Amino acid sequence: MPRPRPSGRSLDSDRSGGIQLSFDELDTPLRETTFVVVDLETTGGSSDADAITEIGAVKVRGGEILGEFGTLVDPGRAIPPYIVQITGITTAMVREAPRIDAVLPTFLEFAEGAVLVAHNAGFDIGFLKAAAARAALPWPRFQVLCTVKLARRVLSRDEAPSVKLSALATLFRSETTPTHRALDDARATVDVLHALIGRVGNQGVHSLPELLDYIPNVSSSQRAKRSLATHLPQAPGVYLFRGPSEEVLYVGTASDLRRRVRTYFTGSETRGRIREMVALAIRVDHVVCAHPLEAGVRELRLLSAHVPPYNRRSKFPMRGWWITLTEEAFPRLAVVRMPTIDSLGPFRSRSDAADAALTVAEFCGIRTCRSRIPKGSRHGSKCPPKEIGSCPATADTEDGYRAAPELARALFRGTDDAPLHRMRERIEELAASELFESAARLRDRTAALGLALRRMQRLSALAAVEELIAARKDPGGGWEIAVIRAGRLASAGTAAQGVPPMPVVETLAASAETVRTEPTPLRGASPEELAVVARWLESDGVRIVRASSGYAEPAHGAGGWEDWCTLARAAAPPTVMVE
């Protein structure tokens, strides 16, 4: 897919919810990282039912205290006696204190741009988030570090049987003794944090990402492979893990290549097969793409080209099953791998295709007898008796039979949906006769056929357009542009904000690849690529710039039956596996 060089823009900022650290900031050494260590006192243990009574926080960087924040908070209720016994904070002490609605904005300003640290962070951060939600304040996307989890990862059970703050403060000889008061406990947590960071520094952990990756139980060899991601750009694209013999092990897509690939070397990656793949990988190659649509299409093409062993997604997009009409005097429906112009598919399995073929034959009047009938002969003499299942075809001459295959072709192409109407009428007749099981079986067959027709007609409509150019508004204010030829992505690019898009469109169209078509319903395109492109075209904000012909599904196709078929399929009972 030739295309101009895409316009660059920052992908690591999120303005919707406060400050998010960029990767450059995340790679800052720990000694240059700003931490805000926070501790809370509350009326109880539930962030939903209880309230904050005190906030204490210490801002540190490189071992130096940059500032402190501490205040009592009026919880708006009496403090339970057992809490008073633990903390020493009484209801009288907080009666004149500010409410959390007034305190929280000041705290968030104090913590802005820093990494939040807490001892048992789930508790403290959970209360702060709940308070922000009740105050209708947006919660910034803070990086959060829990010293309980870090201590349990760094220290053995023999050295630290307990990871309570008081026990760790004693172990590391903290200058501040925890007192169950917020600021004292935050100061003690600072000493614990510094001691733990000192321990992991000896194991090669020197930056925040390395520290966050270290907390889960990640092997040193897996963690060491983080360097495989250092050369990757912060841009959308496709990545390829390669093994010792340069073979492609795995292919994936990402809106941010560096961010996505880094996750494979952290504790967040729990899939056994993928961990095995990472252990084998020696290099990660990449292809920068203009936008996610191009990345999705390139992924499909690379999967087909390399057949990577660790991908579960389909690596053989052209291996589906199709129903097609045979070339003979009395055509039948055959299940084949290679479609013709008058085919329906693809189906995932041969049995699904065979079931659909029987349904089409029954309601279009196509013969199911297997004997080959020479030209000029008559049909019917060798068909099985009606008592053991007669052939659906009723005409015995070529001229009389010709209407049946023509109806099947019209059904496939979407120019006549009469067979679907017949199926629904037959379902209603069976139900009216209280033959409910027969009605349910026909309902399921009709739904499966209708959805298969809808899927093919939707993709065929796109494949029928020789050239279609579409654009979607980019989140950064520019445009994502795609040139689609016969359903395939032929060129992709972007027009940055402030750049006139039409000259970019013309350049992309002029440099787009030439597409060769085939005489099949999808014109030789991969069904999976067509589906990816169709989903993008149907997504919000896409505008058609121009098209060589109309992009529309057939008026009498299965599109109008999709809702009925979806509801019918939902009504089908689940399949029960019997051993």
URDA-V726206 format. One record per pair of residues at least 4 apart in sequence whose C-alpha atoms are under 8 Angstrom apart, sorted by sequence separation. I is the first residue (numbers start at 1). GAP is how many residues later the second one is. D is the distance in whole Angstrom. If there is no record, write none. Layout:
I/GAP/D
I/GAP/D
//
This chain:
14/4/7
15/4/7
21/4/6
22/4/6
23/4/6
24/4/7
28/4/6
29/4/6
46/4/5
47/4/7
60/4/5
61/4/7
79/4/7
80/4/6
81/4/6
82/4/6
83/4/6
84/4/5
89/4/6
90/4/7
91/4/6
93/4/8
98/4/6
99/4/6
100/4/6
101/4/7
102/4/8
103/4/6
104/4/6
105/4/6
106/4/6
107/4/6
108/4/6
111/4/8
117/4/7
120/4/7
121/4/6
122/4/6
123/4/6
124/4/6
125/4/6
126/4/6
127/4/6
128/4/6
129/4/6
130/4/6
131/4/6
132/4/6
133/4/6
146/4/6
147/4/6
148/4/6
149/4/6
150/4/6
151/4/6
152/4/7
155/4/6
156/4/6
157/4/5
163/4/6
164/4/6
165/4/6
166/4/6
167/4/6
168/4/6
169/4/6
170/4/6
180/4/7
181/4/6
182/4/6
183/4/6
184/4/6
185/4/6
186/4/6
187/4/7
188/4/6
189/4/6
190/4/6
191/4/6
192/4/6
193/4/6
194/4/6
195/4/6
196/4/6
197/4/6
198/4/7
199/4/8
200/4/7
201/4/5
206/4/7
207/4/6
208/4/6
209/4/6
210/4/6
211/4/7
212/4/8
214/4/6
218/4/7
219/4/6
220/4/6
221/4/7
222/4/8
225/4/8
226/4/7
242/4/5
243/4/5
253/4/8
256/4/6
257/4/6
258/4/6
259/4/7
260/4/8
261/4/8
262/4/7
263/4/8
264/4/8
265/4/7
270/4/8
271/4/6
272/4/6
273/4/6
274/4/6
275/4/6
276/4/7
277/4/6
290/4/6
291/4/7
292/4/6
293/4/6
294/4/6
295/4/6
296/4/7
297/4/6
298/4/6
299/4/6
300/4/6
301/4/6
302/4/6
303/4/5
311/4/8
327/4/6
339/4/6
348/4/7
349/4/7
350/4/6
351/4/6
352/4/6
353/4/6
354/4/6
355/4/6
356/4/6
357/4/6
358/4/6
359/4/6
360/4/6
361/4/6
362/4/7
373/4/6
384/4/7
385/4/7
386/4/4
396/4/7
397/4/6
398/4/6
399/4/8
401/4/8
402/4/6
403/4/6
404/4/6
405/4/6
406/4/6
407/4/6
408/4/6
409/4/6
410/4/6
411/4/6
417/4/7
418/4/6
419/4/6
420/4/6
421/4/6
422/4/6
423/4/6
424/4/6
425/4/6
426/4/6
427/4/6
428/4/6
429/4/6
430/4/6
431/4/5
435/4/6
436/4/6
437/4/6
438/4/6
439/4/6
440/4/6
441/4/6
442/4/6
443/4/6
444/4/6
445/4/6
446/4/6
447/4/6
448/4/6
449/4/6
450/4/6
451/4/6
452/4/6
453/4/6
454/4/6
455/4/6
456/4/6
457/4/6
458/4/7
459/4/6
460/4/6
461/4/7
473/4/7
474/4/5
484/4/5
485/4/6
495/4/6
500/4/7
501/4/6
502/4/6
503/4/6
504/4/6
505/4/6
506/4/6
507/4/6
508/4/6
519/4/6
520/4/6
522/4/8
525/4/7
526/4/6
527/4/6
528/4/6
529/4/6
530/4/6
531/4/6
532/4/6
533/4/6
534/4/6
535/4/6
538/4/7
547/4/8
553/4/7
556/4/8
558/4/6
561/4/6
562/4/6
563/4/6
564/4/6
565/4/6
566/4/6
567/4/6
568/4/7
14/5/7
21/5/6
28/5/6
45/5/7
60/5/4
61/5/7
79/5/7
83/5/8
84/5/5
89/5/8
98/5/7
111/5/7
121/5/8
132/5/5
133/5/7
145/5/8
155/5/6
156/5/8
157/5/8
162/5/6
163/5/6
169/5/5
179/5/6
180/5/6
200/5/6
201/5/6
205/5/5
206/5/7
213/5/7
218/5/6
242/5/5
243/5/6
255/5/8
263/5/7
264/5/6
269/5/8
270/5/7
289/5/6
290/5/8
302/5/8
303/5/7
326/5/5
339/5/8
347/5/6
348/5/8
361/5/4
373/5/7
384/5/7
385/5/6
386/5/8
395/5/5
396/5/7
410/5/5
411/5/5
430/5/5
431/5/5
473/5/6
474/5/5
484/5/5
485/5/6
495/5/7
518/5/5
519/5/7
522/5/7
525/5/7
537/5/6
13/6/8
14/6/6
44/6/5
59/6/6
60/6/5
83/6/8
84/6/6
118/6/7
132/6/7
133/6/8
162/6/8
178/6/6
179/6/6
200/6/8
205/6/6
242/6/5
243/6/6
254/6/6
263/6/7
269/6/7
289/6/6
325/6/6
326/6/5
347/6/6
360/6/8
361/6/7
373/6/7
384/6/5
395/6/5
410/6/5
411/6/6
430/6/7
473/6/5
474/6/6
483/6/6
484/6/5
495/6/5
517/6/5
518/6/5
536/6/8
553/6/8
13/7/6
43/7/6
44/7/7
58/7/7
59/7/5
60/7/7
118/7/8
132/7/6
160/7/8
169/7/8
177/7/7
178/7/5
241/7/6
242/7/5
288/7/8
308/7/8
325/7/6
326/7/6
361/7/7
383/7/7
384/7/7
394/7/8
410/7/8
411/7/8
472/7/6
473/7/6
482/7/7
483/7/6
484/7/7
517/7/6
12/8/8
13/8/7
42/8/7
43/8/6
58/8/8
59/8/5
160/8/8
169/8/7
176/8/7
177/8/7
240/8/6
241/8/5
242/8/7
307/8/6
325/8/5
326/8/7
345/8/8
383/8/6
393/8/7
411/8/7
430/8/7
431/8/6
471/8/6
472/8/5
482/8/8
483/8/5
517/8/8
12/9/8
13/9/7
42/9/6
43/9/6
58/9/6
59/9/6
169/9/8
176/9/8
205/9/8
214/9/8
240/9/7
241/9/5
307/9/8
324/9/6
325/9/6
407/9/7
430/9/5
471/9/5
472/9/7
482/9/6
483/9/6
495/9/6
12/10/5
42/10/4
43/10/7
58/10/4
129/10/6
178/10/6
213/10/8
240/10/6
241/10/7
264/10/8
323/10/6
324/10/5
358/10/8
471/10/4
482/10/5
494/10/8
12/11/7
41/11/6
42/11/5
57/11/6
58/11/6
79/11/6
152/11/7
160/11/8
166/11/7
176/11/6
177/11/6
200/11/8
240/11/5
264/11/8
303/11/8
304/11/5
323/11/6
324/11/7
371/11/8
393/11/8
428/11/7
470/11/6
471/11/6
481/11/6
482/11/7
493/11/8
40/12/7
41/12/5
42/12/7
56/12/8
57/12/5
79/12/5
151/12/7
166/12/6
176/12/5
239/12/6
240/12/7
303/12/5
304/12/6
323/12/5
324/12/7
427/12/5
469/12/7
470/12/6
480/12/8
481/12/5
40/13/7
41/13/5
56/13/6
57/13/6
78/13/6
165/13/7
175/13/7
238/13/7
239/13/6
265/13/8
304/13/7
322/13/6
323/13/6
426/13/8
427/13/8
469/13/6
470/13/7
480/13/6
481/13/6
40/14/6
41/14/7
55/14/8
56/14/4
77/14/8
174/14/6
238/14/6
239/14/6
264/14/7
321/14/7
322/14/5
369/14/6
469/14/5
480/14/5
481/14/8
40/15/5
55/15/6
56/15/7
148/15/6
238/15/4
239/15/8
300/15/8
321/15/6
322/15/6
324/15/7
335/15/7
369/15/8
427/15/6
468/15/6
469/15/6
479/15/5
480/15/7
493/15/7
39/16/6
40/16/6
54/16/8
55/16/6
148/16/8
175/16/7
237/16/6
238/16/6
321/16/5
322/16/7
323/16/8
324/16/7
379/16/7
380/16/6
427/16/6
467/16/7
468/16/5
478/16/7
479/16/5
492/16/7
38/17/7
39/17/5
54/17/6
55/17/6
174/17/6
236/17/8
237/17/6
320/17/6
321/17/8
322/17/6
325/17/7
379/17/4
467/17/6
468/17/6
478/17/5
479/17/6
491/17/6
38/18/6
39/18/6
54/18/4
55/18/7
174/18/7
236/18/6
237/18/7
239/18/7
319/18/7
324/18/6
325/18/7
335/18/6
378/18/5
379/18/6
467/18/4
478/18/4
479/18/7
491/18/7
38/19/4
53/19/6
54/19/5
75/19/8
169/19/6
172/19/8
236/19/4
237/19/7
238/19/7
324/19/4
335/19/6
378/19/5
423/19/8
424/19/8
466/19/5
467/19/6
477/19/7
478/19/4
37/20/5
38/20/7
53/20/5
74/20/5
165/20/8
169/20/8
172/20/7
235/20/6
236/20/5
237/20/6
323/20/5
324/20/7
377/20/8
378/20/7
465/20/7
466/20/5
476/20/8
477/20/5
478/20/7
491/20/7
36/21/6
37/21/5
52/21/6
53/21/6
73/21/6
74/21/6
235/21/5
236/21/6
322/21/6
323/21/5
465/21/5
476/21/7
478/21/8
491/21/5
36/22/6
37/22/6
52/22/8
53/22/6
72/22/6
74/22/7
169/22/7
234/22/5
235/22/6
239/22/8
322/22/6
323/22/6
335/22/8
369/22/6
376/22/7
424/22/8
463/22/8
464/22/6
465/22/7
479/22/7
490/22/5
491/22/7
36/23/4
37/23/8
52/23/6
74/23/5
76/23/8
121/23/7
165/23/8
169/23/6
172/23/7
233/23/7
234/23/6
235/23/8
322/23/5
334/23/8
368/23/6
423/23/7
463/23/4
464/23/7
490/23/5
35/24/6
36/24/6
51/24/5
73/24/5
74/24/6
75/24/7
121/24/7
122/24/8
165/24/7
168/24/7
233/24/6
234/24/6
321/24/6
322/24/5
333/24/6
367/24/5
368/24/7
462/24/7
463/24/4
481/24/7
490/24/7
34/25/7
35/25/5
72/25/6
73/25/5
74/25/5
75/25/7
121/25/5
232/25/6
233/25/6
234/25/7
320/25/8
321/25/5
322/25/6
366/25/8
367/25/5
368/25/8
462/25/5
463/25/8
483/25/7
490/25/8
34/26/6
35/26/6
71/26/8
72/26/7
73/26/6
74/26/7
116/26/7
120/26/6
121/26/8
232/26/5
320/26/5
321/26/5
366/26/6
367/26/5
420/26/7
483/26/6
34/27/5
73/27/6
104/27/8
115/27/6
116/27/6
117/27/6
118/27/7
119/27/6
120/27/7
121/27/8
231/27/8
250/27/8
320/27/6
321/27/6
365/27/5
366/27/5
488/27/8
33/28/6
34/28/8
104/28/7
114/28/7
115/28/5
116/28/5
117/28/5
118/28/5
119/28/5
120/28/5
230/28/7
249/28/7
320/28/6
321/28/6
333/28/7
365/28/5
459/28/8
32/29/6
33/29/7
113/29/8
114/29/8
115/29/6
116/29/6
117/29/6
118/29/6
119/29/5
120/29/8
229/29/6
257/29/8
320/29/7
321/29/6
363/29/8
365/29/7
483/29/7
486/29/7
31/30/6
32/30/6
73/30/8
101/30/8
115/30/7
117/30/7
323/30/6
362/30/5
420/30/8
485/30/7
31/31/4
100/31/7
101/31/8
322/31/6
323/31/8
361/31/7
486/31/7
30/32/7
31/32/7
43/32/8
229/32/6
249/32/7
321/32/6
229/33/6
277/33/7
333/33/8
101/34/6
323/34/6
332/34/6
331/35/8
332/35/6
333/35/8
43/36/6
53/36/8
226/36/6
244/36/7
255/36/8
274/36/7
331/36/8
332/36/7
469/36/8
43/37/7
241/37/8
243/37/6
244/37/7
255/37/7
273/37/7
330/37/8
486/37/7
488/37/7
69/38/7
243/38/5
244/38/6
254/38/8
366/38/6
487/38/7
44/39/7
226/39/6
242/39/5
243/39/6
365/39/5
366/39/6
486/39/8
43/40/6
225/40/7
241/40/6
242/40/6
243/40/7
364/40/5
53/41/7
69/41/8
241/41/8
242/41/5
254/41/8
364/41/7
412/41/7
488/41/7
147/42/8
154/42/7
223/42/5
241/42/6
242/42/6
253/42/6
487/42/8
488/42/7
222/43/6
223/43/7
241/43/5
242/43/7
253/43/7
330/43/7
364/43/6
414/43/7
487/43/6
222/44/8
240/44/5
241/44/7
329/44/7
364/44/6
413/44/7
489/44/7
147/45/8
151/45/7
154/45/7
239/45/7
240/45/5
328/45/8
329/45/7
412/45/8
488/45/8
41/46/8
119/46/7
147/46/7
150/46/7
154/46/7
239/46/6
240/46/6
253/46/7
328/46/8
329/46/5
487/46/7
218/47/8
239/47/4
252/47/6
328/47/8
329/47/8
52/48/7
218/48/6
238/48/6
239/48/7
251/48/7
360/48/7
218/49/6
237/49/7
238/49/5
330/49/8
216/50/7
217/50/6
237/50/5
238/50/7
216/51/5
237/51/4
238/51/7
251/51/7
59/52/8
213/52/8
214/52/8
215/52/8
216/52/8
236/52/6
237/52/5
251/52/7
213/53/5
214/53/8
235/53/7
236/53/6
237/53/8
213/54/6
228/54/8
232/54/7
235/54/8
236/54/7
237/54/7
228/55/6
229/55/7
233/55/8
236/55/6
237/55/7
364/55/6
222/56/7
228/56/6
236/56/6
363/56/6
222/57/7
237/57/8
238/57/6
251/57/7
221/58/8
237/58/5
238/58/8
248/58/6
250/58/5
464/58/8
236/59/7
248/59/8
249/59/5
250/59/7
360/59/8
363/59/7
463/59/6
464/59/8
238/60/7
248/60/6
249/60/6
250/60/5
251/60/7
363/60/7
463/60/6
238/61/6
249/61/6
250/61/6
460/61/6
153/62/6
249/62/8
460/62/5
463/62/7
153/63/7
459/63/7
460/63/8
153/64/8
150/65/6
456/65/8
149/66/7
343/66/8
456/66/8
145/67/7
342/67/6
463/67/8
470/67/8
118/68/8
330/68/7
344/68/6
459/68/7
462/68/8
473/68/6
329/69/7
343/69/7
472/69/5
473/69/7
119/70/7
342/70/7
472/70/4
118/71/7
330/71/7
459/71/6
471/71/6
472/71/6
330/72/8
459/72/7
462/72/7
470/72/7
471/72/5
332/73/8
470/73/6
471/73/6
331/74/7
470/74/4
471/74/7
36/75/6
52/75/7
459/75/7
469/75/6
470/75/5
47/76/8
51/76/8
468/76/7
469/76/5
470/76/7
468/77/8
469/77/5
36/78/6
38/78/7
45/78/8
468/78/6
469/78/6
34/79/8
35/79/5
36/79/6
37/79/6
38/79/6
39/79/6
47/79/6
48/79/8
468/79/4
34/80/5
35/80/5
36/80/5
37/80/5
38/80/5
39/80/7
47/80/5
325/80/7
467/80/6
468/80/6
33/81/8
34/81/6
35/81/6
36/81/6
37/81/6
46/81/8
466/81/8
467/81/5
33/82/8
35/82/7
48/82/7
465/82/7
466/82/6
467/82/8
47/83/6
465/83/7
466/83/7
40/84/6
465/84/6
39/85/6
465/85/7
38/86/8
359/86/7
465/86/7
359/87/8
356/89/7
462/89/6
355/90/8
359/90/8
461/90/6
462/90/8
461/91/6
21/92/7
87/92/7
356/92/7
461/92/5
19/93/7
20/93/7
87/93/5
356/93/6
461/93/8
19/94/6
86/94/7
87/94/6
458/95/6
457/96/7
457/97/7
457/100/7
457/101/8
458/101/8
454/103/7
453/104/8
454/104/5
347/105/8
453/105/6
454/105/5
346/106/8
345/107/7
451/107/7
454/107/8
344/108/8
345/108/8
450/108/6
454/108/7
344/109/7
346/110/8
345/111/6
450/111/7
451/111/6
70/112/7
344/112/7
450/112/7
70/113/6
69/114/8
451/114/7
450/115/6
451/115/8
447/117/8
448/117/7
447/118/4
446/119/7
447/119/7
18/120/7
20/120/7
17/121/6
18/121/7
19/121/6
20/121/6
21/121/8
447/121/6
448/121/8
17/122/6
18/122/4
19/122/6
20/122/7
21/122/8
447/122/6
17/123/5
18/123/6
19/123/7
17/124/6
444/124/7
56/125/8
57/125/8
58/125/8
443/125/7
444/125/6
56/126/4
57/126/6
54/127/8
55/127/6
56/127/4
54/128/6
55/128/7
56/128/8
58/128/6
444/128/7
56/129/8
57/129/6
58/129/7
56/130/6
57/130/8
60/130/8
63/131/7
58/132/8
440/132/8
41/139/7
415/139/6
417/139/6
41/140/7
414/140/5
415/140/7
416/140/5
417/140/6
40/141/8
41/141/6
413/141/8
414/141/7
415/141/5
416/141/7
417/141/7
40/142/5
414/142/5
415/142/6
39/143/5
414/143/4
38/144/8
39/144/7
413/144/7
414/144/7
38/145/8
39/146/6
411/146/7
39/147/5
38/148/5
37/149/6
37/150/8
37/152/7
37/153/6
33/175/8
30/176/6
29/177/6
30/177/5
343/177/7
344/177/8
29/178/4
30/178/6
341/178/5
342/178/7
343/178/7
28/179/6
29/179/7
340/179/7
341/179/4
342/179/7
27/180/6
28/180/7
340/180/5
341/180/5
26/181/7
27/181/7
339/181/6
340/181/7
346/181/8
26/182/6
27/182/7
339/182/8
26/183/6
291/189/6
290/190/7
297/192/7
294/195/7
294/198/6
291/201/8
290/202/6
291/202/7
290/203/5
291/203/8
290/204/6
318/208/6
317/209/6
318/209/8
317/210/7
317/211/6
12/222/8
11/223/7
10/224/8
11/224/7
300/228/8
300/229/7
297/232/6
297/235/7
296/236/7
297/236/8
293/239/7
293/240/7
293/243/7
11/245/7
6/283/8
6/284/5
5/285/8
9/467/8
6/487/6
7/487/6
1/488/7
2/488/8
3/488/6
5/488/7
6/488/6
7/488/7
8/488/8
1/489/5
2/489/6
3/489/6
4/489/6
6/489/8
7/489/6
1/490/5
2/490/7
3/490/6
1/491/7
4/503/8
4/504/7
3/505/6
2/506/8
3/508/7
2/509/6
3/509/7
2/510/6
1/511/7
2/511/7
1/512/6
//
